[in-house]
Amino acid sequence: MLNPLPGERWNYETATHLLNRAGFGGTPGDFQRLSDMWHENAIASLVDYEKIPISTVDPAWAHPDFQRVEALREAVKNANPVNAKAMRDQENRLQASRILELRGWWLDRMANGPRPFQEKMVLFWHGHFATSIDKVRNMPNSAYLMWRQNELFRRLATDNWLRLLIEAGRDPAMLVWLDQWQSRKEHPNENFARESMELFALGEGHYTETDVTEAARALTGWSYLPLYQSFTYRPEYHDSGSKTILGLTGNLTGEDFLAQVVRQPQAARFITAKIWNFFAGQMPSPALNQALAEVLTNNGYQFKPLMKVMFRSEEFYADSVIRNDVKSPVQWLVGSTRMLQCPLPPPFISSAILRGLGQDLFAPPNVKGWDGGMSWITTNTLLDRYNDAATIVNGTAQQLSPDDFARKAGGKGGDRLAKLAQRIHVGGVDVPKILTPEQCADKNQLVDALEHRLLQSTLSEDQEKGLRDFLSSKQVLADADIKTAVRLVMSTPEYQVV
Amino acid sequence: MKNEITLQTRREFLRSTILGSALSWTVPAFLANTIASLQSEAADSSTQIVTGTDNTILVVLQMAGGNDGLNTVVPYSSDYYHRARPTIGQTANSVLKLNGDIGFHGAMTGFKSLYDSGNLAVVQGVGYPNPNRSHFRSTEIWQTASDSDQVEKYGWIGRYFDSCCAGADPTVGVVVGNQLPQSFYAPKPTGVCFNNPANYRFLANQQTEAAYQEMNGTDMGGSGDMTGGGSGGGDGQSVASNSGDSIGMLAAAQPMTGGRVEDFIERTALDAQMSSDKVREIASRVQNQATYPTSQLGNSLKLVAKLIGGGLPTRIYYVSQGGYDTHTQQAARQKQLLADLGDSTKAFVDDLKAQGNMQRVLVMTFSEFGRRVAENANAGTDHGAAAPVFIVGNKVRAGLLGRYPSLAPDDLFEGDIKFNVDFRSVYAGVLENWLKTKSAPILGRQFPPLQIV
């Protein structure tokens, strides 16, 4: 189990697989550069990301805002109901626009930042500790709370398991999302207690209902100060009586509870299975899962050594793993712009696309996160992918009707957004950037080059024939025709696979 | 016509063999014919022919998040109820009384009117043994009809399609939404998903579309009968995807089939292409004849009414309404949701009556669990167990079915009411009395079918 991939199997194909899964893919040049390194060095170039300098600027509003929040609270308190509602609505609009900016900020880090693996881990943790703005927005300055959680996942991306659980549990957005901040000893709220065992650390069947109620008691006192937008511990909320959780008895706190959770052998199995599934695209066999769990526990529950072992292992490069996962919508969008070397659509368009495809960042469907895999593909989302491909390739959103846009943008303001989208032209694919004049002039070379860049594989014979028939119908290939050819390749089942 | 048969056969071929993708896109005619004849010989006697004009139709309505049944069908005369719910309890004055003890939540005027007109059955205290209080696990149990200590991958609707509708048009199952619910999962999954018919298509100029169809193997059947409007078609109605709820549409998904994911995507692409023209054509042609609330559920049911009116050959539609996970400040939220539920369903019934299709349609609601009898400190309720199921139709056994579970503290289990009716008895009743098929092969064993029609 988990033996290193033999040296002779480290090549362009396996390097492509690594960059696709550990990051968000790239150009043929990127894959070549990676495959020219030793396998270990290639992995280190992604996973030891701390060494890579980064100069991202945080959003201007990414800080607690005591004064503004207090002023707002006072104003709302003193206003008549109509004005109070107007003020709250205005705050909601402000936060909604910031969330949009935040989505763009994060997508840009994934698509253009120097640390794609770190961002892939952030995406994993976001789906794991799935927290949604749809509830957090009830708090003032909510965009900051979502940004702060995102930064937490970035800071601890490959850190220690218990530390992640505790910090994620005490994170303001999480405290609000799972109601923990309001839990008090008289009536402990079970939401976080239950989900932390069921969905974050152990899985169903590895704890009892008594463990849930006892853990809820232990967690009382973890709370949140809306005015300061920070965690606080409230001793007057805490139940200091004796509890028994997962076999441990004492005056347990929230930290004690999570430490006891991580002491369960199941805690390592649970998280390593989920990580393997996220990166390899399928659940590990029990034996592989056990081996992965041992790597985690033998390395002090640090994730970085685990990731290196995974990316080095033969199992990760098995035939049943390579090109046998469905691209997530984020992978599809970010990966497409990377391989086409074209700009990300502006945040409100990217955001609408991702929402339509089923992966609204900062708004997962529920606390379980996105199911992933084949659940990304329905008749509806597949056609959406084929149509959104035109948006990316042409750099315009003219494909989207106002009606469609309204749906994708969440039902409101669709008309206005669609009109705006009609006017936007972000460049799309710059043909000379991705194809040589020779490739553009020779239809055979063109088909090969498109397959190489877009699929890292080939189309079936009949699909290739369809593409050639289309190209043959043109005497001279204009850039617009080549862009259509790119979109056609993106409108195949093959393109949805990574 | 001949071409269409070839296409149909090819699709069946892809569905029915794991080798489907290994073959080239163009299936030689002699081979297709052989497969077609083999398949008709092997056809199971339980196979149901779906025409779209005379079969019965089931609409499954998911109330996602765990609806508080006690504040929906309210035991307003019970002291136990009022003691457990000092803050959020519904009073005798606020409920819509069904009898001297029980009433609907005051916001459910739509349901009250359906109840009074004999179109609504309330199945009281529906649940299952050893209830699970996790959203995901309990939803999975409802979706797969499994026992609570058994994990089943495939869904009860998927198994119905598998055993009764093999080879049917992919629109035999329609999900209004983005995601296939687990109840549709099957070794060979059947059913299509869409939100907005107007854009349920490959949007491109003619030449690009032709190339796309050639590349995706769907040009053989031709799209000569394409009658749907372009992107301007439809009536501007759209259905928002998941509304802003901490628990939206709950679907637990793992790969449904073994093998390469590409095969699964190919099949989905083919289903999308085959259903797209028809769905758009119906949605742009058929007019609604009732006024619906402008909610996600209202829009979903509006679309379903059109598709029924237009004769889409569908046996099961699936719609969902999210937001029932009311841990805090439940009153305002639940009121809004229940009003929407009642009003949307009432409009749907009115619409179908105006169409003359109501006698063919049955609506069944479900929620993954009810909530604890005692309210919590945040004027909300936590995850509980049994809850009512609603069944709407022309021929339902209207009224209160079963009996209201006891709220006496001694009768509770871990703070929850005990179920009286196993949800699989409700499913068995729907399968046997409404969809007219044997329930045991679909539900794994024979449950006493609840007589609902």
Boltz contact constraints between the chains, C-beta under 6 A:
constraints:
  - contact:
      token1: [A, 134]
      token2: [B, 244]
      max_distance: 6.0
  - contact:
      token1: [A, 135]
      token2: [B, 246]
      max_distance: 6.0
  - contact:
      token1: [A, 179]
      token2: [B, 327]
      max_distance: 6.0
  - contact:
      token1: [A, 182]
      token2: [B, 378]
      max_distance: 6.0
  - contact:
      token1: [A, 186]
      token2: [B, 377]
      max_distance: 6.0
  - contact:
      token1: [A, 187]
      token2: [B, 376]
      max_distance: 6.0
  - contact:
      token1: [A, 187]
      token2: [B, 377]
      max_distance: 6.0
  - contact:
      token1: [A, 190]
      token2: [B, 382]
      max_distance: 6.0
  - contact:
      token1: [A, 191]
      token2: [B, 327]
      max_distance: 6.0
  - contact:
      token1: [A, 198]
      token2: [B, 134]
      max_distance: 6.0
  - contact:
      token1: [A, 204]
      token2: [B, 134]
      max_distance: 6.0
  - contact:
      token1: [A, 204]
      token2: [B, 137]
      max_distance: 6.0
  - contact:
      token1: [A, 324]
      token2: [B, 260]
      max_distance: 6.0
  - contact:
      token1: [A, 324]
      token2: [B, 261]
      max_distance: 6.0
  - contact:
      token1: [A, 326]
      token2: [B, 261]
      max_distance: 6.0
  - contact:
      token1: [A, 358]
      token2: [B, 178]
      max_distance: 6.0
  - contact:
      token1: [A, 365]
      token2: [B, 242]
      max_distance: 6.0
  - contact:
      token1: [A, 365]
      token2: [B, 248]
      max_distance: 6.0
  - contact:
      token1: [A, 366]
      token2: [B, 247]
      max_distance: 6.0
  - contact:
      token1: [A, 366]
      token2: [B, 248]
      max_distance: 6.0
  - contact:
      token1: [A, 368]
      token2: [B, 136]
      max_distance: 6.0
  - contact:
      token1: [A, 371]
      token2: [B, 253]
      max_distance: 6.0
  - contact:
      token1: [A, 373]
      token2: [B, 255]
      max_distance: 6.0
  - contact:
      token1: [A, 374]
      token2: [B, 255]
      max_distance: 6.0
  - contact:
      token1: [A, 374]
      token2: [B, 264]
      max_distance: 6.0
  - contact:
      token1: [A, 375]
      token2: [B, 253]
      max_distance: 6.0
  - contact:
      token1: [A, 377]
      token2: [B, 265]
      max_distance: 6.0
  - contact:
      token1: [A, 377]
      token2: [B, 268]
      max_distance: 6.0
  - contact:
      token1: [A, 378]
      token2: [B, 180]
      max_distance: 6.0
  - contact:
      token1: [A, 378]
      token2: [B, 193]
      max_distance: 6.0
  - contact:
      token1: [A, 379]
      token2: [B, 192]
      max_distance: 6.0
  - contact:
      token1: [A, 379]
      token2: [B, 193]
      max_distance: 6.0
  - contact:
      token1: [A, 379]
      token2: [B, 268]
      max_distance: 6.0
  - contact:
      token1: [A, 379]
      token2: [B, 271]
      max_distance: 6.0
  - contact:
      token1: [A, 379]
      token2: [B, 272]
      max_distance: 6.0
  - contact:
      token1: [A, 380]
      token2: [B, 178]
      max_distance: 6.0
  - contact:
      token1: [A, 380]
      token2: [B, 193]
      max_distance: 6.0
  - contact:
      token1: [A, 380]
      token2: [B, 194]
      max_distance: 6.0
  - contact:
      token1: [A, 381]
      token2: [B, 178]
      max_distance: 6.0
  - contact:
      token1: [A, 382]
      token2: [B, 268]
      max_distance: 6.0
  - contact:
      token1: [A, 382]
      token2: [B, 269]
      max_distance: 6.0
  - contact:
      token1: [A, 382]
      token2: [B, 272]
      max_distance: 6.0
  - contact:
      token1: [A, 383]
      token2: [B, 272]
      max_distance: 6.0
  - contact:
      token1: [A, 386]
      token2: [B, 202]
      max_distance: 6.0
  - contact:
      token1: [A, 387]
      token2: [B, 203]
      max_distance: 6.0
  - contact:
      token1: [A, 399]
      token2: [B, 203]
      max_distance: 6.0
  - contact:
      token1: [A, 401]
      token2: [B, 231]
      max_distance: 6.0
  - contact:
      token1: [A, 403]
      token2: [B, 198]
      max_distance: 6.0
  - contact:
      token1: [A, 403]
      token2: [B, 236]
      max_distance: 6.0
  - contact:
      token1: [A, 403]
      token2: [B, 238]
      max_distance: 6.0
  - contact:
      token1: [A, 404]
      token2: [B, 199]
      max_distance: 6.0
  - contact:
      token1: [A, 406]
      token2: [B, 238]
      max_distance: 6.0
  - contact:
      token1: [A, 407]
      token2: [B, 195]
      max_distance: 6.0
  - contact:
      token1: [A, 407]
      token2: [B, 196]
      max_distance: 6.0
  - contact:
      token1: [A, 407]
      token2: [B, 238]
      max_distance: 6.0
  - contact:
      token1: [A, 407]
      token2: [B, 240]
      max_distance: 6.0
  - contact:
      token1: [A, 411]
      token2: [B, 240]
      max_distance: 6.0
  - contact:
      token1: [A, 462]
      token2: [B, 24]
      max_distance: 6.0
  - contact:
      token1: [A, 462]
      token2: [B, 25]
      max_distance: 6.0
  - contact:
      token1: [A, 463]
      token2: [B, 215]
      max_distance: 6.0
  - contact:
      token1: [A, 466]
      token2: [B, 211]
      max_distance: 6.0
  - contact:
      token1: [A, 466]
      token2: [B, 214]
      max_distance: 6.0
  - contact:
      token1: [A, 466]
      token2: [B, 215]
      max_distance: 6.0
  - contact:
      token1: [A, 470]
      token2: [B, 211]
      max_distance: 6.0
  - contact:
      token1: [A, 484]
      token2: [B, 208]
      max_distance: 6.0
  - contact:
      token1: [A, 488]
      token2: [B, 211]
      max_distance: 6.0
  - contact:
      token1: [A, 491]
      token2: [B, 212]
      max_distance: 6.0
  - contact:
      token1: [A, 493]
      token2: [B, 262]
      max_distance: 6.0
  - contact:
      token1: [A, 493]
      token2: [B, 265]
      max_distance: 6.0
  - contact:
      token1: [A, 493]
      token2: [B, 266]
      max_distance: 6.0
  - contact:
      token1: [A, 493]
      token2: [B, 269]
      max_distance: 6.0
  - contact:
      token1: [A, 496]
      token2: [B, 265]
      max_distance: 6.0
  - contact:
      token1: [A, 497]
      token2: [B, 262]
      max_distance: 6.0
